[in-house]
């Protein structure tokens, strides 16, 4: 029997900071005036949107209380037959209060204050009984496990919004607001699972494991609650074979091959998305006015009771090696994952009353790649240990099939054989020597340059046709751990490779962002007709089309 509990309290008093605050030119007006108030006067007076520091007087205070507990009961009923029950309970309550005082606003606008008060509560309990049996059969060991899991989570939230405060000292209470609004939400999530596992290991060389589960989630309609999933895996420790021990040199300790195939499920959608929900307003809008004393109600979301568990099928295979009494370890694996019926938020025509609906996308998506790792203990003695690690991962995403793609809402965004992340860009030709503006290829030869980013080539008058995949090309990590007696020092560095925007193409001249620009780059801009420049003319307008072209990367 084992039981533990813990309580945490978190308090955060913060203000919002934005990039504009640190990228202003050095001769920008002062942030505060001589009296310590926000200096709206020198930032355009009546034009408040020029002043970027108003949030310095807008505190957000967050408090969170959390109680977590768990209990484990373990009992051996008979030799080899064991019953274990795991139970857990957690309860959390948090508040988030945001204040917009009069002192944060332009005094020329005769402002009043605002305050938002948010409270959230969540409670979760789960219980998981497990019955396991193990015994030796022949030269191997057999293990059988049957387990269940029940989980229940309730979440509630209340938000109160007050406006019209005439004194900043009154912001702490919603009752002092001239205008008051409130909203509340409640959700309950239930999950149930029944699973079984059978594994057999023969002579510590050959192993096979079979898993199966039936999962149920309250996020689906009553006739779509359950999904069936499972996996199978086998492994072979080649270094345990007698004939291999005779071949391997003494410094080569371990060789293991493994492979597995499984189907897992996903229920990654919100609660109650399959139900018709009604309210006094559409989400994110003000309440509808009453009519003749009657409160009107409107549907809040599109209803689809046909979506179901998403299924992901994955195969992988790998090899594990170790050398020099396991001081050096190598791992290498390849995998291929197929996702069918992905749960997505699909766009719908606005004239239907809603702009999206939850559904299963009929496409088949492939992710495949490889992973490699290296771990080494460089120094190991009684008082000092130094170990390092290295990891590498490479993944490719591709849409394999999509029945009816040409007539689907994704017809202009996806292409068979391409990544789901692929977007299409204008082709950048360089700086126009006559005008100093960016120039792009008129791909459809209609005399206009029209980017409609994200859509397939040929959509309407779109000139974007260069395919660009923003996915990572590869990523990985390097780590080190040094221990001396009871002291240790660890670090981990992560790296990744992808095409990133050219930082010199979009910086506004005169901003503090330019402090890292080399002089050779800063001076290589267009100044007069005929200049062959790398960067466009100075302007206080927008040259944003470069962001929709291949020249941006």
C-alpha positions in Angstrom: 0.0 0.0 0.0 1.3 3.4 -0.9 -0.3 6.8 -0.7 0.9 10.3 -1.4 -0.5 13.8 -1.7 0.8 17.3 -2.6 -0.4 20.9 -2.6 0.9 23.8 -4.7 0.1 27.4 -4.8 1.1 29.7 -7.7 0.9 33.5 -7.8 1.9 35.6 -10.8 1.7 39.3 -11.2 2.5 40.2 -14.7 2.2 42.8 -17.5 2.3 42.2 -21.2 5.4 43.2 -23.2 5.5 43.3 -27.0 8.3 43.4 -29.5 7.4 46.9 -30.5 8.6 48.1 -27.1 12.2 47.1 -27.7 12.5 47.8 -31.4 11.8 51.5 -31.5 14.3 54.0 -32.8 16.7 55.5 -30.1 15.2 59.0 -30.5 11.6 57.9 -29.8 9.8 60.0 -27.2 10.1 59.1 -23.5 7.8 56.4 -22.1 6.7 58.4 -19.1 6.2 62.1 -18.6 7.7 64.3 -15.9 5.0 63.2 -13.5 5.5 59.5 -14.0 2.4 59.0 -16.1 2.2 57.4 -19.5 3.5 59.9 -22.0 0.6 59.9 -24.5 1.1 63.6 -25.2 4.5 63.2 -27.0 3.3 60.1 -28.9 0.7 61.8 -31.0 -1.7 63.2 -28.4 -5.2 62.2 -29.4 -4.0 59.3 -31.6 -3.7 56.5 -28.9 -2.7 53.8 -31.3 0.8 55.3 -31.8 1.7 54.7 -28.1 2.9 51.1 -27.5 3.4 51.2 -23.7 -0.2 51.2 -22.4 0.1 47.6 -21.1 2.7 48.8 -18.6 -0.2 49.9 -16.5 -2.4 46.9 -17.1 -1.6 44.2 -14.5 -2.8 40.6 -14.8 -2.8 38.7 -11.5 -3.1 34.9 -11.6 -3.5 32.6 -8.6 -3.8 28.9 -8.8 -4.3 26.3 -6.1 -3.8 22.6 -6.8 -4.2 19.5 -4.7 -3.0 16.2 -6.1 -3.2 12.7 -4.5 -2.7 9.1 -5.5 -3.0 5.7 -3.9 -1.7 2.3 -5.0 -2.8 -1.0 -3.5 -0.7 -4.1 -4.4 -1.7 -7.6 -3.3 -0.5 -11.0 -4.3 -3.5 -13.2 -4.2 -1.7 -16.4 -5.2 1.8 -17.3 -6.4 2.2 -15.4 -9.7 -1.2 -13.8 -9.4 -1.2 -10.2 -8.3 -3.9 -7.5 -8.0 -3.1 -3.9 -8.1 -5.4 -0.9 -7.9 -4.4 2.6 -8.7 -6.5 5.6 -7.7 -5.9 9.3 -8.0 -7.7 12.6 -7.3 -6.8 16.1 -8.1 -8.6 19.4 -7.6 -7.5 22.8 -8.9 -8.9 26.3 -8.6 -7.5 29.4 -10.3 -8.3 33.0 -10.7 -7.1 35.4 -13.4 -7.9 39.1 -13.0 -6.9 41.7 -15.6 -7.2 45.4 -14.9 -7.3 48.2 -17.5 -7.2 51.3 -15.3 -7.9 54.9 -16.4 -4.1 55.5 -15.8 -3.3 53.2 -18.7 -5.4 55.1 -21.2 -5.1 58.4 -23.1 -6.4 61.2 -20.9 -7.6 63.1 -24.0 -10.2 60.4 -24.6 -12.0 60.9 -21.3 -11.4 57.2 -20.5 -13.0 54.9 -17.9 -11.6 51.7 -16.5 -12.3 48.1 -17.2 -11.7 44.8 -15.3 -12.1 41.2 -16.2 -12.4 38.5 -13.4 -12.0 34.9 -14.3 -12.4 31.8 -12.1 -11.8 28.2 -13.1 -12.3 25.0 -11.2 -11.4 21.4 -12.2 -11.7 18.1 -10.5 -10.4 14.8 -11.8 -10.6 11.3 -10.4 -9.5 8.0 -11.9 -9.3 4.4 -10.8 -7.4 1.6 -12.5 -7.6 -2.0 -11.4 -5.1 -4.4 -12.8 -4.8 -8.2 -12.6 -1.5 -9.8 -13.6 -0.3 -13.4 -13.8 3.2 -14.6 -14.5 4.9 -18.0 -14.5 7.7 -19.9 -16.2 6.8 -22.2 -19.0 9.7 -24.2 -20.5 12.7 -21.9 -21.0 10.6 -18.8 -21.0 8.4 -16.6 -18.9 4.8 -15.8 -19.6 3.1 -12.7 -18.4 -0.6 -11.9 -18.7 -2.2 -8.6 -17.7 -5.8 -7.4 -17.7 -6.6 -3.9 -16.7 -9.3 -1.3 -16.7 -9.4 2.5 -16.3 -12.1 4.9 -15.4 -11.6 8.6 -15.5 -13.9 11.6 -14.8 -13.0 15.3 -15.2 -15.3 18.2 -14.6 -14.3 21.8 -15.5 -16.2 25.0 -14.8 -15.3 28.6 -15.6 -17.0 31.9 -14.8 -15.9 35.2 -16.4 -17.2 38.6 -15.2 -16.4 41.7 -17.3 -16.9 45.2 -15.9 -16.6 48.6 -17.6 -17.3 52.2 -16.9 -15.2 52.4 -13.7 -14.7 56.1 -12.8 -11.9 55.6 -10.2 -9.0 53.2 -10.4 -9.3 52.4 -6.7 -12.7 50.7 -7.5 -11.3 48.2 -10.0 -11.0 45.4 -7.5 -14.8 44.6 -7.4 -17.2 43.9 -10.2 -20.0 45.5 -8.3 -18.4 48.9 -8.8 -18.6 48.7 -12.6 -21.3 50.7 -14.4 -21.8 48.0 -17.0 -21.5 44.3 -16.0 -21.4 41.2 -18.2 -20.8 37.6 -17.3 -20.4 34.2 -19.0 -19.9 30.7 -17.7 -18.9 27.3 -19.0 -19.2 23.8 -17.7 -17.8 20.5 -19.2 -17.6 16.9 -18.0 -15.3 14.4 -19.7 -15.5 10.7 -19.1 -13.1 8.0 -20.3 -13.2 4.2 -19.9 -10.8 1.6 -21.1 -10.4 -2.1 -20.9 -7.0 -3.5 -22.0 -5.1 -6.8 -22.0 -1.5 -7.7 -22.6 0.2 -11.1 -23.2 4.0 -11.4 -23.4 6.4 -14.3 -23.6 10.2 -14.2 -23.4 12.0 -17.4 -24.4 15.5 -17.9 -22.9 16.0 -14.1 -22.6 16.5 -14.1 -26.4 13.2 -14.0 -28.1 10.2 -12.0 -27.0 6.7 -11.4 -28.3 4.1 -9.0 -26.9 0.5 -8.6 -27.8 -1.7 -5.7 -26.7 -5.4 -5.0 -27.1 -7.7 -2.3 -25.8 -11.3 -1.1 -26.1 -11.6 2.6 -25.3 -14.6 4.8 -24.7 -14.8 8.6 -24.7 -17.7 11.0 -23.9 -16.4 13.2 -26.7 -18.3 11.2 -29.2 -22.0 10.6 -29.8 -23.6 7.6 -28.0 -23.3 5.3 -31.0 -19.7 6.3 -31.6 -18.3 6.1 -28.1 -15.9 3.2 -28.5 -12.9 2.3 -30.5 -10.8 -0.9 -30.7 -7.0 -0.7 -30.8 -4.0 -3.0 -30.4 -0.4 -3.8 -31.2 2.1 -6.6 -31.6 5.8 -6.6 -31.2 8.7 -9.0 -31.4 12.4 -8.7 -30.4 15.5 -10.8 -30.7 18.6 -10.3 -28.6 21.2 -11.6 -31.1 24.1 -11.2 -28.7 22.7 -14.0 -26.5 23.1 -16.6 -29.2 26.0 -18.9 -28.6 27.3 -18.7 -32.1 27.2 -14.9 -32.0 29.1 -14.8 -28.8 31.9 -16.7 -30.5 32.0 -14.1 -33.3 31.7 -10.9 -31.4 34.8 -9.3 -30.0 35.0 -8.9 -26.3 34.3 -5.1 -26.4 31.0 -5.7 -28.3 28.4 -6.4 -25.6 24.9 -6.2 -26.9 22.8 -6.5 -30.1 19.0 -6.3 -30.1 16.6 -6.2 -33.0 12.9 -5.3 -32.6 9.9 -4.5 -34.7 6.3 -3.7 -33.9 3.0 -2.8 -35.4 0.0 -1.1 -33.7 -3.1 0.9 -34.0 -3.7 3.7 -31.6 -6.7 6.0 -31.3 -7.2 9.8 -30.8 -10.1 11.7 -29.4 -8.6 15.1 -29.7 -11.7 17.2 -30.0 -13.6 19.4 -27.5 -16.4 18.3 -25.2 -20.0 18.3 -26.5 -19.0 19.1 -30.1 -21.5 16.6 -31.3 -24.4 18.2 -29.5 -26.6 21.1 -30.5 -25.7 24.0 -28.2 -27.8 27.1 -27.8 -27.1 30.5 -26.1 -28.1 34.1 -26.0 -25.2 34.9 -28.4 -22.9 33.3 -30.9 -19.5 32.6 -29.4 -17.4 35.7 -29.2 -20.2 38.2 -29.9 -22.5 40.3 -27.7 -25.8 39.0 -26.5 -28.8 39.4 -28.8 -31.3 42.1 -27.7 -34.6 41.0 -26.4 -37.8 41.4 -28.4 -41.1 42.2 -26.8 -39.9 40.8 -23.5 -38.7 37.5 -25.0 -35.1 36.4 -24.7 -33.9 35.1 -28.1 -31.6 32.0 -28.4 -29.3 31.0 -31.3 -27.5 27.8 -32.1 -23.8 28.2 -31.3 -22.1 25.5 -33.4 -22.7 23.2 -36.3 -23.8 19.7 -35.3 -22.2 16.5 -36.6 -22.9 13.2 -34.7 -21.0 11.1 -37.2 -17.4 11.8 -36.4 -15.6 9.0 -34.5 -12.2 7.9 -33.2 -9.2 8.7 -35.3 -7.0 5.7 -36.1 -3.3 5.8 -36.4 -1.4 2.8 -37.7 2.3 2.6 -37.0 5.1 0.2 -37.9 8.6 0.6 -36.6 11.8 -1.4 -36.5 15.1 -0.8 -34.7 18.4 -2.0 -33.5 20.2 -1.3 -30.2 23.9 -1.8 -29.7 26.3 -1.4 -26.8 30.0 -1.5 -26.4 32.8 -1.4 -23.8 30.8 -2.9 -21.0 27.8 -0.8 -22.0 29.6 2.5 -21.6 28.7 3.3 -25.2 25.2 2.8 -26.6 23.8 3.2 -30.1 20.2 3.2 -31.2 18.7 3.3 -34.6 15.0 3.0 -35.7 12.8 3.6 -38.7 9.0 4.1 -38.7 6.0 4.6 -40.9 2.7 5.9 -39.5 -0.5 6.1 -41.4 -3.4 8.3 -40.1 -6.9 7.6 -41.3 -10.0 9.7 -40.7 -8.2 12.5 -38.9 -10.3 14.6 -36.6 -10.3 18.1 -37.9 -12.2 21.4 -37.8 -13.4 21.7 -41.4 -14.3 25.0 -43.0 -18.0 25.4 -44.1 -19.6 28.2 -46.1 -20.7 31.0 -43.9 -24.2 31.1 -45.4 -24.8 27.8 -43.7 -24.8 29.7 -40.4 -21.4 28.5 -39.2 -17.9 28.7 -40.6 -16.6 25.3 -39.4 -17.7 21.9 -38.2 -15.9 19.0 -36.5 -15.5 15.9 -38.8 -13.3 13.1 -39.9 -11.1 14.0 -42.9 -11.2 11.1 -45.4 -7.6 11.6 -46.4 -4.8 9.1 -45.6 -1.7 10.8 -44.3 1.7 9.3 -44.0 4.5 10.2 -41.6 7.8 8.3 -42.0 11.3 8.8 -40.9 14.2 7.6 -38.8 15.6 8.3 -35.4 19.2 7.7 -34.1 20.7 8.1 -30.6 24.2 7.9 -29.1 24.9 7.7 -25.3 28.4 7.4 -23.9 29.9 7.4 -20.4 33.3 9.1 -20.9 34.5 9.0 -17.3 33.2 6.9 -14.5 34.7 6.5 -11.1 33.7 6.7 -7.5 33.6 10.5 -7.3 33.3 11.7 -10.8 31.1 10.8 -13.8 30.8 12.4 -17.2 28.2 11.2 -19.8 27.0 12.7 -23.1 24.1 12.0 -25.4 23.2 12.8 -28.9 19.9 12.4 -30.8 18.8 12.9 -34.4 15.3 12.6 -36.0 14.1 13.0 -39.5 10.4 12.9 -40.6 8.6 13.3 -43.9 4.9 14.1 -44.1 2.8 13.2 -47.1 -0.8 13.0 -48.2 -1.3 9.6 -49.8 -4.9 9.7 -50.8 -8.1 11.8 -50.4 -11.3 10.5 -52.0 -13.1 13.3 -53.6 -10.4 15.8 -53.0 -11.3 17.9 -56.1 -14.8 18.6 -54.7 -13.8 19.0 -51.0 -13.1 22.1 -48.9 -9.4 21.2 -49.2 -9.3 21.1 -53.0 -7.3 24.4 -53.1 -4.9 23.6 -50.2 -3.8 19.9 -50.5 -2.2 17.9 -53.2 -1.6 14.2 -53.3 2.0 13.4 -52.7 2.7 16.7 -50.9 3.0 17.5 -47.2 -0.1 18.9 -45.6 1.9 21.9 -44.6 2.9 22.8 -48.1 2.1 26.4 -49.2 2.5 28.0 -52.6 4.5 31.2 -53.1 5.2 33.9 -55.7 8.5 33.7 -57.5 10.7 36.6 -56.4 12.7 38.2 -59.2 14.6 40.8 -57.2 14.5 44.6 -56.7 13.1 46.5 -59.7 15.9 48.9 -60.8 13.4 51.5 -61.9 11.1 51.7 -58.9 13.0 50.2 -56.0 10.2 47.8 -55.2 10.1 44.1 -54.9 9.3 42.4 -58.2 7.7 39.0 -58.8 6.9 36.7 -61.7 3.5 37.2 -63.4 3.0 33.5 -63.7 -0.4 33.5 -65.4 0.6 36.5 -67.7 -2.5 38.6 -66.9 -0.6 41.7 -66.1 -1.2 41.6 -62.3 0.7 40.1 -59.4 -1.9 38.6 -57.0 -0.7 36.4 -54.2 -3.4 34.3 -52.4 -1.1 32.5 -50.0 -1.8 28.9 -49.0 -3.9 27.9 -52.0 -3.0 25.7 -54.9 -1.6 27.3 -58.1 -4.2 28.5 -60.5 -6.8 29.4 -57.8 -8.7 32.5 -59.1 -6.0 34.9 -60.3 -3.3 33.6 -58.1 0.3 33.9 -59.3 1.7 31.7 -56.5 3.1 28.4 -57.8 6.4 27.7 -56.0 5.8 24.9 -53.5 7.3 25.5 -50.1 7.2 23.1 -47.2 7.7 24.8 -43.8 8.1 21.4 -41.9 11.4 20.7 -40.1 14.0 19.0 -42.3 15.5 17.3 -39.3 16.0 18.0 -35.6 17.9 16.6 -32.6 19.7 17.3 -29.3 23.1 17.2 -27.6 23.3 16.7 -23.9 25.9 16.4 -21.2 25.8 15.4 -17.5 28.7 15.9 -15.1 28.5 14.6 -11.5 31.1 15.2 -8.8 30.2 13.5 -5.5 26.8 14.9 -4.6 26.9 17.8 -7.1 25.8 17.6 -10.7 25.6 19.8 -13.8 23.5 19.0 -16.8 22.6 20.8 -20.0 20.8 20.0 -23.2 21.0 21.7 -26.6 18.4 21.2 -29.2 18.8 21.9 -32.9 16.6 21.8 -36.0 16.9 22.6 -39.7 14.3 24.4 -41.8 14.1 27.3 -44.2 13.7 30.5 -42.3 12.8 34.1 -43.4 15.6 36.4 -44.4 15.8 38.8 -41.4 17.1 41.7 -43.5 14.2 41.7 -46.0 11.5 42.9 -43.6 13.2 45.2 -41.1 12.0 48.7 -41.0 14.9 51.1 -41.4 15.3 53.3 -38.3 14.0 50.6 -35.9 16.2 49.1 -33.2 15.8 45.8 -34.9 18.6 47.0 -37.2 21.3 46.9 -34.5 22.4 43.5 -35.8 22.4 44.4 -39.5 25.9 44.5 -41.0 26.8 47.8 -42.6 27.2 46.1 -45.9 23.6 45.0 -45.8 22.2 48.2 -44.4 23.8 50.2 -47.2 22.8 47.9 -50.0 19.4 49.4 -50.6 17.8 51.1 -53.7 18.2 54.9 -53.8 17.7 56.0 -57.4 16.5 54.6 -60.8 19.1 52.2 -62.2 20.4 51.0 -58.9 21.1 47.3 -58.7 20.3 46.8 -55.0 19.7 43.8 -52.8 17.0 45.6 -50.7 14.1 47.9 -51.6 13.8 51.6 -51.2 13.0 53.1 -47.8 9.3 53.6 -47.3 6.8 54.1 -44.4 4.3 52.0 -46.3 4.0 48.2 -46.6 5.9 45.9 -48.9 4.4 42.8 -47.5 4.1 40.8 -50.7 7.7 39.6 -50.1 6.3 37.5 -47.3 4.3 35.6 -49.8 7.2 34.8 -52.1 10.1 32.3 -52.2 12.5 35.3 -51.8 11.4 35.6 -48.2 13.1 32.3 -47.3 
